[in-house]
Amino acid sequence: MTVPSGTFQTFTAIGQREDLTDVIYNISPTETPILSSLARTKATAVYHEWQTDTLAAATTNNAQVEGDDATAATISPTTRLGNYTQIVAKTIQVSGTMMAVDLAGRRAEKAYQLSKASQELKRDQETILAANQGRSAGNSSTARKLGSLLSWLKTNSNYNTTDGANPTTIGVSTRSDGTTRTFTEAILKDGVQQVYTSGGSPKILVVGPALKQTVSAFAGIAAQRYMAPSDAPTTIIGAADVYLSDFGSISVVPDRFVRSRDAFILDPEYAAVGYLRPFQTNELAKTGDSEKTQILAEFTLEMRNEAAHGILADLKTA
């Protein structure tokens, strides 16, 4: 259809106001399941330490002769463990002009950027906790690093024994990745049984998005029933948000920041995030027509007892 001659159109008009929605849409994930579920504690040194202990093995040989003298058993000392703190930081710098102009979607550029930086730091913390990273003391030119979950979990593990391996020294060594294999319900059951046998009470299964779908498709999961009160209908768990193992119910939590090949079986009571310096905002020296601000935290992983947890490693996502 031909436009009549002389029609004034927007293509040539001057002075049109912009149509910019006063909202900024950001779908970047901010959920940090591991960081959020673990306990929080205080660290007072760059090398944070704690102690673990175990009971003597149960035995059938505990039979005493009537009237016999008491003999003291050999007492085993506690085990002293530790982890280094790691400093994480983000620095933003905003010009004076940027803070003066009229903005869309946020009231103040500096506050908006600080909010983003804070969320980014938490994502970094989650990624660090789930990484394959051993602790490092660092030096004057190298940053300290904490030993992540993968460096601590050894007692209860299901991995590809052909070419994979547990960390040699917990907290210090890294895990040797093996060839990935299909994640089956048998692997999950084995890991949960190992944790229970060691004395743990598994409560959370943390997996990446692809493995979450794998868990949801385990044979028979929809037939598992969550016990409701007798006067209420029984709920069928079909999406595997709760996995009913032989040793109790386990919440299945997807985590975008764990490695796609790993699944963590955790009891949050026996691990904590220790802060030497909680989140703080530092206004840095002003050197010109801008403001520079740093957000910083110094934290570590306190693995209170690694035998309370488990690792399912070398898992295939498809």
C-alpha positions as CSV (number, residue, x, y, z in Angstrom):
1,M,0.0,0.0,0.0
2,T,1.4,3.4,-1.0
3,V,1.6,6.1,1.7
4,P,-0.1,9.4,0.6
5,S,2.4,12.0,-0.5
6,G,3.3,14.6,2.2
7,T,2.5,12.3,5.2
8,F,4.7,13.2,8.1
9,Q,6.2,10.0,9.6
10,T,8.3,9.2,12.7
11,F,11.2,8.3,10.5
12,T,11.9,12.0,9.8
13,A,10.3,13.6,12.9
14,I,12.6,15.4,15.4
15,G,11.9,15.7,19.2
16,Q,10.4,12.2,19.9
17,R,10.8,11.2,23.5
18,E,12.5,7.9,24.2
19,D,10.4,5.0,25.5
20,L,12.7,3.3,28.0
21,T,11.1,1.1,30.7
22,D,12.2,2.2,34.2
23,V,13.2,-1.4,35.1
24,I,16.4,-3.3,34.5
25,Y,15.8,-7.0,33.9
26,N,18.5,-9.4,35.0
27,I,18.0,-13.2,35.0
28,S,21.6,-14.1,36.1
29,P,21.1,-16.7,38.9
30,T,21.9,-15.7,42.4
31,E,20.9,-18.8,44.4
32,T,23.8,-20.3,46.4
33,P,22.5,-23.5,47.9
34,I,25.7,-24.7,49.5
35,L,26.7,-21.3,50.9
36,S,23.1,-20.8,52.2
37,S,22.7,-24.3,53.8
38,L,25.9,-24.6,55.7
39,A,26.3,-23.2,59.2
40,R,28.1,-20.0,59.7
41,T,31.0,-19.6,62.2
42,K,33.8,-17.2,63.1
43,A,37.4,-17.5,62.1
44,T,40.1,-15.7,64.1
45,A,43.2,-16.4,62.1
46,V,44.1,-17.0,58.4
47,Y,44.6,-20.6,59.3
48,H,41.3,-21.7,60.9
49,E,41.5,-25.0,62.9
50,W,39.0,-27.4,64.5
51,Q,39.1,-30.9,65.9
52,T,37.4,-34.2,65.0
53,D,37.0,-37.4,66.9
54,T,35.5,-40.9,66.5
55,L,34.2,-43.6,68.8
56,A,36.0,-46.9,69.1
57,A,34.6,-49.6,66.8
58,A,31.8,-51.6,68.2
59,T,32.8,-55.2,69.2
60,T,31.4,-58.5,70.5
61,N,34.6,-59.1,72.5
62,N,33.5,-56.8,75.4
63,A,33.2,-59.5,78.0
64,Q,34.7,-59.0,81.5
65,V,35.8,-61.6,83.9
66,E,33.9,-61.4,87.2
67,G,36.0,-59.8,89.9
68,D,38.8,-58.9,87.5
69,D,40.8,-55.7,87.8
70,A,39.8,-52.8,85.5
71,T,42.2,-52.1,82.7
72,A,42.2,-48.7,81.0
73,A,41.8,-48.8,77.3
74,T,44.2,-46.8,75.1
75,I,42.8,-43.4,74.5
76,S,43.2,-42.0,71.0
77,P,43.7,-38.2,70.7
78,T,41.5,-36.0,68.7
79,T,42.4,-35.1,65.1
80,R,43.4,-31.5,64.5
81,L,42.4,-30.1,61.1
82,G,42.5,-26.7,59.4
83,N,41.8,-24.6,56.4
84,Y,43.1,-21.3,55.1
85,T,40.9,-18.3,54.6
86,Q,40.5,-16.9,51.1
87,I,39.8,-13.2,50.3
88,V,37.2,-12.5,47.7
89,A,36.6,-8.9,46.6
90,K,35.0,-6.7,43.9
91,T,35.8,-3.1,43.2
92,I,33.5,-0.7,41.4
93,Q,34.4,2.9,40.2
94,V,31.8,5.4,39.1
95,S,32.4,8.8,37.7
96,G,31.0,12.0,39.4
97,T,29.0,12.7,36.2
98,M,27.5,9.2,36.1
99,M,26.2,9.8,39.7
100,A,24.7,13.1,38.7
101,V,22.8,12.3,35.5
102,D,19.2,11.2,35.5
103,L,19.0,7.4,35.3
104,A,16.5,4.8,34.2
105,G,15.9,1.6,36.1
106,R,17.9,2.6,39.2
107,R,18.0,5.6,41.5
108,A,21.8,5.7,42.0
109,E,24.4,4.1,39.8
110,K,26.9,3.5,42.6
111,A,24.3,1.7,44.8
112,Y,23.2,-0.3,41.8
113,Q,26.7,-1.4,41.0
114,L,27.5,-2.3,44.6
115,S,24.3,-4.4,44.8
116,K,25.5,-6.3,41.7
117,A,29.0,-6.7,43.0
118,S,27.6,-8.2,46.3
119,Q,25.6,-10.8,44.4
120,E,28.6,-11.6,42.2
121,L,30.8,-12.2,45.3
122,K,28.3,-14.7,46.7
123,R,28.2,-16.6,43.3
124,D,32.0,-16.7,43.5
125,Q,31.9,-18.1,47.0
126,E,29.5,-20.8,45.9
127,T,31.7,-21.7,43.0
128,I,34.8,-21.8,45.2
129,L,33.2,-24.0,47.8
130,A,32.2,-26.6,45.1
131,A,35.5,-26.4,43.1
132,N,38.2,-28.9,42.9
133,Q,40.7,-26.8,44.9
134,G,43.1,-27.7,47.6
135,R,44.2,-25.3,50.3
136,S,47.2,-23.0,49.8
137,A,49.0,-20.8,52.3
138,G,50.0,-18.3,49.6
139,N,52.7,-15.8,50.0
140,S,53.4,-12.1,49.6
141,S,52.6,-12.4,45.8
142,T,50.2,-15.3,45.7
143,A,46.7,-15.3,47.2
144,R,45.7,-17.8,49.9
145,K,43.2,-20.3,48.9
146,L,40.8,-22.5,50.9
147,G,40.4,-26.2,50.5
148,S,37.0,-26.8,48.8
149,L,34.5,-29.5,49.3
150,L,36.1,-31.8,46.7
151,S,39.4,-31.6,48.5
152,W,37.9,-32.8,51.8
153,L,35.5,-35.6,50.8
154,K,37.2,-39.0,50.8
155,T,35.7,-41.4,53.3
156,N,32.4,-41.8,51.5
157,S,32.9,-41.7,47.7
158,N,31.7,-43.4,44.6
159,Y,33.9,-42.6,41.6
160,N,35.3,-44.2,38.5
161,T,38.1,-46.3,40.1
162,T,39.6,-47.0,36.7
163,D,41.2,-43.6,36.3
164,G,39.7,-41.4,39.1
165,A,41.0,-41.0,42.6
166,N,40.2,-39.4,45.9
167,P,42.4,-36.6,47.3
168,T,45.5,-38.0,48.8
169,T,45.5,-35.6,51.8
170,I,42.1,-34.2,52.7
171,G,41.9,-30.4,52.5
172,V,45.3,-30.2,50.7
173,S,45.1,-32.4,47.6
174,T,42.7,-32.1,44.7
175,R,40.5,-34.9,43.4
176,S,41.7,-36.7,40.2
177,D,38.9,-36.7,37.8
178,G,38.1,-40.0,36.0
179,T,36.2,-40.8,32.9
180,T,32.5,-39.9,33.3
181,R,29.9,-42.7,33.6
182,T,26.1,-42.7,33.7
183,F,24.6,-41.5,36.9
184,T,22.4,-44.3,38.2
185,E,20.2,-44.8,41.2
186,A,22.6,-47.6,42.3
187,I,25.4,-45.0,42.5
188,L,23.2,-42.7,44.6
189,K,22.1,-45.6,46.9
190,D,25.7,-46.6,47.4
191,G,26.8,-43.1,48.4
192,V,24.0,-42.6,50.8
193,Q,24.7,-46.0,52.4
194,Q,28.3,-45.2,52.8
195,V,27.5,-41.9,54.6
196,Y,25.0,-43.7,56.9
197,T,27.4,-46.5,57.7
198,S,30.1,-43.9,58.6
199,G,27.6,-42.4,61.1
200,G,26.2,-39.5,59.0
201,S,22.7,-38.5,58.4
202,P,22.5,-37.4,54.8
203,K,20.0,-34.5,54.3
204,I,20.9,-32.8,51.0
205,L,21.9,-34.0,47.5
206,V,23.4,-31.0,45.6
207,V,23.6,-31.5,41.8
208,G,23.9,-29.5,38.7
209,P,20.8,-28.9,36.5
210,A,21.4,-31.8,34.2
211,L,22.0,-34.3,37.0
212,K,18.9,-33.0,38.7
213,Q,16.9,-34.1,35.8
214,T,18.7,-37.4,35.9
215,V,17.7,-37.9,39.5
216,S,14.1,-37.0,38.7
217,A,14.0,-39.8,36.1
218,F,15.3,-42.6,38.4
219,A,13.1,-45.7,38.0
220,G,10.5,-45.9,40.7
221,I,10.9,-42.4,42.1
222,A,7.3,-41.5,41.3
223,A,6.1,-44.6,43.3
224,Q,7.9,-43.4,46.4
225,R,5.4,-41.8,48.8
226,Y,6.1,-39.1,51.3
227,M,4.3,-40.1,54.5
228,A,1.5,-37.7,55.2
229,P,-0.7,-37.6,58.3
230,S,-3.2,-40.4,58.5
231,D,-6.1,-37.9,58.0
232,A,-4.6,-36.4,54.9
233,P,-3.9,-37.8,51.4
234,T,-0.6,-39.3,50.7
235,T,1.6,-37.2,48.4
236,I,3.4,-38.9,45.5
237,I,6.8,-37.3,44.9
238,G,7.4,-37.3,41.2
239,A,9.9,-34.6,40.6
240,A,12.5,-36.0,43.0
241,D,12.6,-32.8,45.0
242,V,12.7,-35.2,47.9
243,Y,14.4,-38.6,47.5
244,L,13.2,-41.2,50.0
245,S,16.3,-43.3,50.7
246,D,16.4,-46.3,52.9
247,F,18.0,-44.0,55.5
248,G,15.7,-41.1,55.5
249,S,14.5,-38.4,53.1
250,I,17.0,-36.3,51.2
251,S,16.3,-33.0,49.6
252,V,17.5,-32.8,46.0
253,V,18.8,-29.3,45.3
254,P,19.9,-28.1,41.9
255,D,23.0,-25.8,42.0
256,R,24.1,-23.9,38.9
257,F,27.6,-23.4,40.3
258,V,28.7,-27.0,41.0
259,R,30.6,-28.9,38.4
260,S,28.3,-30.8,36.1
261,R,30.2,-34.1,36.9
262,D,29.8,-34.0,40.7
263,A,27.0,-34.7,43.2
264,F,27.4,-33.8,46.9
265,I,25.6,-35.7,49.7
266,L,25.7,-33.3,52.6
267,D,24.7,-32.9,56.2
268,P,24.9,-29.2,56.8
269,E,25.4,-29.7,60.6
270,Y,28.9,-31.0,60.0
271,A,30.2,-28.2,57.7
272,A,30.4,-24.5,58.1
273,V,31.5,-21.3,56.4
274,G,33.9,-19.5,58.7
275,Y,34.4,-15.7,58.3
276,L,37.5,-14.0,59.4
277,R,36.1,-10.8,57.9
278,P,32.4,-10.7,57.0
279,F,31.2,-8.7,54.0
280,Q,32.4,-5.2,54.3
281,T,32.4,-2.1,52.1
282,N,35.5,0.0,51.9
283,E,35.6,3.4,50.4
284,L,38.9,3.7,48.6
285,A,41.0,6.8,48.3
286,K,39.6,9.4,45.9
287,T,42.1,10.3,43.2
288,G,39.9,12.3,40.8
289,D,36.4,12.8,39.6
290,S,35.1,9.4,40.5
291,E,34.4,7.2,43.5
292,K,36.0,3.8,44.0
293,T,34.4,1.3,46.4
294,Q,35.5,-2.2,47.3
295,I,33.3,-5.0,48.7
296,L,35.3,-7.7,50.4
297,A,35.0,-10.8,52.5
298,E,37.5,-13.3,53.9
299,F,36.1,-16.8,54.5
300,T,37.0,-20.5,54.7
301,L,35.3,-23.9,54.7
302,E,35.2,-25.6,58.1
303,M,34.8,-29.3,57.4
304,R,33.7,-30.4,60.8
305,N,33.7,-34.1,59.9
306,E,34.1,-35.1,56.3
307,A,32.7,-38.6,57.1
308,A,29.3,-37.0,57.5
309,H,29.2,-36.2,53.8
310,G,29.7,-38.0,50.5
311,I,30.8,-37.4,47.0
312,L,29.5,-39.0,43.8
313,A,32.1,-38.2,41.2
314,D,32.8,-38.7,37.5
315,L,29.1,-38.5,36.5
316,K,27.9,-38.1,32.9
317,T,25.2,-35.5,32.3
318,A,23.7,-37.1,29.2
